[in-house]
Amino acid sequence: MVNKLIFFVASVFQRTVLALCLFSIILCSVALAEVCITNIPYVKDGGKRQQLDIYLPDNYKTMKPLPVIIAIHGGGWTDGNKEDAVGWVRQCVPVGIAVVGVNYRLQPDFKMPAQIIDCKSAVRWLRAYAKEYNFDTEHFGAWGHSAGGHLSALLGTNEATKEFDVGENLDQSSTVQAVAAYAAPTNFETLAKEVPWIVMSYSGAFGGNFREKFVLMRKMSPALQVNKSTAPMLLVHAEDDELVPFSQSQELYDVLQKNQIESRLIKLTSGNGGHCSKSFNSNEIQEIVKQFFEKHLIVPADPKKRKPIPTHLNVLHE
C-alpha cells in the first residue's frame, strides 16, 4: 500500500514537471521548412507505442545522405510521446540533419529493459530503411531529456547494450555516434541513495527477485556501462534539479573522462526551473547542441559555417 501511494505521488509530481517542460517547448517552437512523416511502425504489429516520426529538410531527396538524431522523450518511463521530444532539436533540421521522434513502451505495463530494447529497435529500423529516406547510416546521434536522457546515454554506450538487440533487423547496427543528454539519471544505485523516494516509486519497474533487480539496475545505468565504444557525449544539467540531482551527470562525465571518451558537462545555474530549466531552451544551449551534432555527425564539418558559441555565465557554466 505504501509503495502504491509513493508511486502515485511520484507520478503526479513528474507529470506536472513534464507539463511545464512541454509548455516551454511550445513557447520556443519555430516554423521550419521541412517534411514530416508520422506514425511509422518500427516493429511489426507493435502499436502506437512502437512508432516514430521523421522530420526532414524539404529538399532531402536531392541532398547528400543525412545524418540522423533520434529524439527520445522523457516522462519518468511512464508517460510522454514522441512529439514531446523533437521540439528540442528541430533547429538541426535546416543544417541538414534528420530528426526522428521515437515512442517506446511504457511502465508499469512494460518493465525494463523494454524501453531500451525499443530504442535500439528503432535505430536498427532507421538503418534498414536508410535508402528510402536518404539517411547516412554511419552518422546517427541520440538526444533526450530526463528518462529520454537516460535512454539516450544508455544507447550511447553501444557495445555494452548488445544484449538488448532483440527482434527485427538484427543485421543492422543500433550504435550511435554522438549523444546529448539533459537531466539524465545515470546510475540507479547512487540515485537510490540521493533520492530514495524516486527509486522506490519505480522498484516494480525492474522485474525479478531482489538479485535480478539489482543486476538489471546496473545494466540500465549508463555510468556503469561506459566502455571504449561509447559515443562522445554532451551532458546538460541544472544545479538545482529537484528530480534528478546534478551529481548524476557529474558521475557519468567523470567516468567518460576516465575512459578518455570525448565529453562535455554543462551546469545550468539555479533559479530557472530545475529539472525543466528554461535554460535548456536558451539560444546558448540550442547553439551548443546544434554545433555538437554538426561536429560529430556532419562530414566533412565546415568550421567556417559555424557561429561563435555564446556562453553567458548567468545562463550556464562548466
C-alpha positions as CSV (number, residue, x, y, z in Angstrom):
1,M,0.0,0.0,0.0
2,V,2.8,2.4,0.9
3,N,4.7,1.6,-2.4
4,K,1.5,2.3,-4.4
5,L,1.0,5.6,-2.6
6,I,4.6,6.6,-3.3
7,F,4.2,5.6,-6.9
8,F,1.0,7.7,-7.2
9,V,2.6,10.8,-5.6
10,A,5.7,10.5,-7.7
11,S,3.7,10.0,-10.9
12,V,1.6,13.1,-10.2
13,F,4.7,15.2,-9.4
14,Q,6.6,14.0,-12.5
15,R,3.6,14.6,-14.8
16,T,3.3,18.2,-13.5
17,V,7.0,18.7,-14.2
18,L,6.6,17.2,-17.7
19,A,3.7,19.5,-18.5
20,L,5.9,22.5,-17.6
21,C,8.6,21.2,-19.9
22,L,6.2,20.8,-22.8
23,F,4.9,24.4,-22.2
24,S,8.4,25.7,-22.5
25,I,8.9,23.8,-25.8
26,I,5.7,25.3,-27.2
27,L,6.8,28.8,-26.3
28,C,10.1,28.5,-28.2
29,S,8.9,26.4,-31.2
30,V,9.5,27.9,-34.7
31,A,8.2,27.2,-38.1
32,L,10.7,25.2,-40.2
33,A,10.7,24.3,-43.9
34,E,10.6,20.6,-43.5
35,V,8.9,17.3,-44.4
36,C,7.2,15.4,-41.6
37,I,6.3,11.7,-41.9
38,T,4.4,10.5,-38.9
39,N,3.4,7.3,-37.1
40,I,5.7,4.9,-38.9
41,P,5.8,1.5,-37.1
42,Y,9.4,0.3,-36.5
43,V,8.2,-3.1,-35.1
44,K,5.7,-5.2,-36.9
45,D,2.3,-5.1,-35.2
46,G,3.8,-3.1,-32.4
47,G,1.0,-0.5,-31.9
48,K,1.4,3.3,-31.4
49,R,4.0,2.9,-28.6
50,Q,6.4,1.4,-31.2
51,Q,6.1,4.1,-33.8
52,L,8.3,7.0,-34.9
53,D,8.1,10.4,-36.7
54,I,10.7,11.6,-39.2
55,Y,11.5,15.3,-39.8
56,L,13.5,16.0,-42.9
57,P,14.6,19.1,-44.8
58,D,12.1,19.8,-47.6
59,N,14.7,19.1,-50.3
60,Y,16.1,15.9,-48.6
61,K,15.8,13.8,-51.7
62,T,18.4,15.9,-53.6
63,M,20.8,16.4,-50.6
64,K,23.7,14.2,-49.7
65,P,22.8,11.4,-47.2
66,L,21.5,13.0,-44.0
67,P,22.8,12.3,-40.5
68,V,20.1,11.4,-38.0
69,I,19.3,12.5,-34.5
70,I,16.9,10.1,-32.6
71,A,15.0,12.3,-30.1
72,I,13.8,10.3,-27.1
73,H,11.0,11.7,-24.9
74,G,11.1,11.9,-21.1
75,G,8.2,11.3,-18.7
76,G,9.7,9.0,-16.0
77,W,9.4,6.0,-18.4
78,T,5.7,6.0,-17.6
79,D,4.4,8.9,-19.8
80,G,5.2,11.1,-22.8
81,N,5.1,10.9,-26.5
82,K,7.5,11.2,-29.5
83,E,6.0,14.6,-30.3
84,D,7.3,15.9,-27.0
85,A,11.0,15.4,-27.8
86,V,11.5,16.7,-31.4
87,G,10.9,20.4,-30.5
88,W,14.1,20.4,-28.5
89,V,16.3,19.6,-31.5
90,R,14.4,20.7,-34.6
91,Q,16.9,23.5,-35.0
92,C,19.2,20.8,-36.5
93,V,16.9,20.1,-39.5
94,P,17.8,23.2,-41.5
95,V,21.5,22.4,-41.3
96,G,20.9,19.0,-43.0
97,I,20.3,16.6,-40.1
98,A,17.1,14.5,-40.0
99,V,15.3,14.4,-36.6
100,V,13.3,11.3,-35.6
101,G,10.9,11.3,-32.6
102,V,10.6,7.8,-31.1
103,N,7.8,6.3,-29.0
104,Y,8.7,3.4,-26.7
105,R,6.7,1.1,-24.4
106,L,5.9,2.5,-21.0
107,Q,5.9,1.3,-17.4
108,P,4.3,-0.2,-15.5
109,D,2.8,-2.3,-18.3
110,F,6.3,-3.0,-19.7
111,K,9.1,-3.4,-17.3
112,M,12.7,-2.5,-18.1
113,P,14.6,-3.3,-20.3
114,A,11.6,-2.9,-22.7
115,Q,12.4,0.8,-23.2
116,I,16.0,0.4,-24.3
117,I,15.0,-2.6,-26.4
118,D,12.5,-0.4,-28.3
119,C,15.0,2.5,-28.8
120,K,17.6,0.1,-30.2
121,S,14.9,-1.5,-32.5
122,A,14.1,2.0,-33.8
123,V,17.7,2.7,-34.6
124,R,18.0,-0.6,-36.5
125,W,14.8,0.1,-38.4
126,L,16.1,3.5,-39.5
127,R,19.3,2.0,-40.8
128,A,17.3,-0.8,-42.6
129,Y,15.2,1.9,-44.4
130,A,18.0,4.4,-44.9
131,K,17.8,4.5,-48.7
132,E,14.1,5.4,-48.6
133,Y,14.8,8.5,-46.5
134,N,18.3,9.3,-47.7
135,F,19.9,8.7,-44.3
136,D,23.7,8.5,-43.6
137,T,23.9,5.2,-41.7
138,E,27.4,6.0,-40.4
139,H,26.3,9.1,-38.5
140,F,23.5,8.6,-36.0
141,G,23.1,10.6,-32.8
142,A,20.7,10.5,-29.9
143,W,19.1,13.2,-27.7
144,G,16.9,13.0,-24.7
145,H,15.7,14.8,-21.5
146,S,15.2,13.1,-18.2
147,A,14.1,9.5,-18.8
148,G,14.8,10.2,-22.5
149,G,18.3,11.4,-21.5
150,H,18.8,8.2,-19.6
151,L,17.8,6.1,-22.6
152,S,20.0,8.3,-25.0
153,A,23.0,7.9,-22.8
154,L,22.4,4.1,-22.4
155,L,22.0,3.8,-26.1
156,G,25.4,5.7,-26.5
157,T,27.3,3.0,-24.5
158,N,26.9,1.0,-27.7
159,E,28.7,-2.4,-27.2
160,A,27.6,-2.6,-23.5
161,T,23.9,-2.9,-24.5
162,K,24.3,-5.5,-27.3
163,E,22.2,-8.0,-25.3
164,F,19.2,-5.7,-25.7
165,D,19.4,-6.0,-29.5
166,V,16.4,-8.3,-30.0
167,G,13.6,-8.5,-32.5
168,E,13.8,-7.4,-36.1
169,N,16.5,-6.0,-38.5
170,L,19.3,-7.7,-36.5
171,D,21.6,-7.4,-39.5
172,Q,21.6,-3.6,-38.8
173,S,23.7,-1.8,-36.1
174,S,22.0,0.0,-33.2
175,T,25.1,2.1,-32.4
176,V,25.1,5.9,-32.3
177,Q,28.0,8.2,-32.8
178,A,27.0,11.1,-30.5
179,V,24.7,11.7,-27.6
180,A,23.2,14.8,-25.9
181,A,21.5,14.1,-22.6
182,Y,19.7,16.6,-20.5
183,A,19.0,16.0,-16.8
184,A,19.6,12.3,-17.1
185,P,19.6,9.6,-14.4
186,T,22.8,7.7,-15.0
187,N,23.3,5.4,-12.0
188,F,20.3,3.9,-10.2
189,E,22.5,2.8,-7.3
190,T,23.7,6.2,-6.4
191,L,20.3,7.7,-7.3
192,A,18.6,5.4,-4.7
193,K,20.9,7.0,-2.1
194,E,20.3,10.5,-3.1
195,V,16.6,10.5,-4.0
196,P,15.2,7.2,-2.4
197,W,11.5,8.0,-3.0
198,I,12.1,8.3,-6.8
199,V,13.7,4.8,-7.0
200,M,11.1,3.3,-4.6
201,S,8.4,4.5,-6.9
202,Y,10.0,2.5,-9.7
203,S,11.0,-0.5,-7.8
204,G,8.4,-2.5,-9.7
205,A,9.9,-1.4,-13.0
206,F,12.7,-3.9,-12.6
207,G,11.3,-7.4,-12.8
208,G,12.5,-10.5,-10.9
209,N,13.7,-11.1,-7.4
210,F,16.0,-8.8,-5.4
211,R,19.2,-10.1,-7.0
212,E,17.7,-9.9,-10.5
213,K,16.5,-6.3,-9.9
214,F,20.0,-5.3,-8.7
215,V,21.7,-6.8,-11.8
216,L,19.3,-5.1,-14.2
217,M,19.6,-1.8,-12.4
218,R,23.3,-1.9,-13.0
219,K,22.8,-2.9,-16.7
220,M,20.4,0.0,-17.1
221,S,22.8,2.6,-15.5
222,P,24.9,4.4,-18.3
223,A,27.6,5.4,-15.8
224,L,28.3,1.8,-15.1
225,Q,28.3,0.7,-18.7
226,V,30.8,3.1,-20.3
227,N,33.4,1.4,-22.4
228,K,35.8,2.2,-25.3
229,S,33.0,2.0,-27.8
230,T,30.9,4.7,-26.0
231,A,29.9,7.7,-28.1
232,P,31.0,11.3,-27.4
233,M,28.5,12.9,-25.0
234,L,27.2,16.4,-24.2
235,L,25.6,16.4,-20.8
236,V,23.5,19.4,-19.6
237,H,22.0,19.5,-16.1
238,A,20.6,22.2,-13.8
239,E,22.4,22.5,-10.5
240,D,19.1,22.8,-8.6
241,D,17.4,19.9,-10.3
242,E,14.7,18.7,-7.9
243,L,14.1,15.3,-9.5
244,V,17.5,14.1,-10.7
245,P,20.4,15.6,-8.9
246,F,23.2,17.3,-10.9
247,S,25.6,14.7,-9.4
248,Q,24.1,12.1,-11.8
249,S,25.5,13.9,-14.8
250,Q,28.7,14.7,-12.9
251,E,29.2,11.0,-12.2
252,L,28.7,10.0,-15.9
253,Y,31.0,12.8,-17.0
254,D,33.8,11.6,-14.6
255,V,33.6,8.1,-15.9
256,L,33.6,9.3,-19.6
257,Q,36.7,11.3,-18.8
258,K,38.4,8.4,-17.1
259,N,37.8,6.3,-20.2
260,Q,39.0,9.1,-22.5
261,I,35.6,9.5,-24.2
262,E,35.1,12.9,-25.6
263,S,32.6,14.6,-23.4
264,R,31.4,17.9,-22.1
265,L,29.4,18.8,-19.0
266,I,27.4,22.0,-18.7
267,K,25.9,23.0,-15.4
268,L,22.9,25.3,-15.7
269,T,22.8,27.9,-12.9
270,S,19.9,27.6,-10.4
271,G,16.7,29.6,-10.4
272,N,15.4,28.8,-13.9
273,G,13.2,25.8,-13.2
274,G,15.4,23.0,-12.1
275,H,14.6,19.7,-13.9
276,C,12.9,21.6,-16.6
277,S,15.2,24.7,-16.6
278,K,14.2,27.4,-19.1
279,S,17.9,27.5,-19.9
280,F,17.6,24.2,-21.8
281,N,15.7,26.2,-24.5
282,S,18.1,29.2,-24.4
283,N,19.8,30.3,-27.6
284,E,23.1,29.4,-26.0
285,I,22.2,25.8,-25.3
286,Q,20.4,25.4,-28.6
287,E,23.5,26.6,-30.4
288,I,25.9,24.4,-28.4
289,V,23.7,21.3,-29.1
290,K,23.4,22.1,-32.8
291,Q,27.2,22.5,-33.1
292,F,27.9,19.4,-31.1
293,F,25.8,17.3,-33.5
294,E,27.3,19.2,-36.5
295,K,30.8,18.3,-35.3
296,H,30.1,14.6,-34.8
297,L,27.5,13.8,-37.4
298,I,28.1,16.1,-40.5
299,V,31.1,15.0,-42.6
300,P,33.1,16.9,-43.6
301,A,32.4,19.6,-40.9
302,D,33.0,23.1,-42.2
303,P,34.2,25.3,-39.3
304,K,33.7,28.4,-41.5
305,K,29.9,28.0,-41.4
306,R,29.8,27.8,-37.6
307,K,28.7,30.7,-35.5
308,P,30.7,31.5,-32.3
309,I,29.1,29.8,-29.3
310,P,27.8,32.4,-26.8
311,T,28.4,31.4,-23.1
312,H,26.8,33.9,-20.8
313,L,27.6,33.0,-17.2
314,N,24.2,33.9,-16.0
315,V,22.8,31.0,-18.1
316,L,25.4,28.3,-17.7
317,H,28.8,27.4,-16.5
318,E,31.1,24.4,-16.8
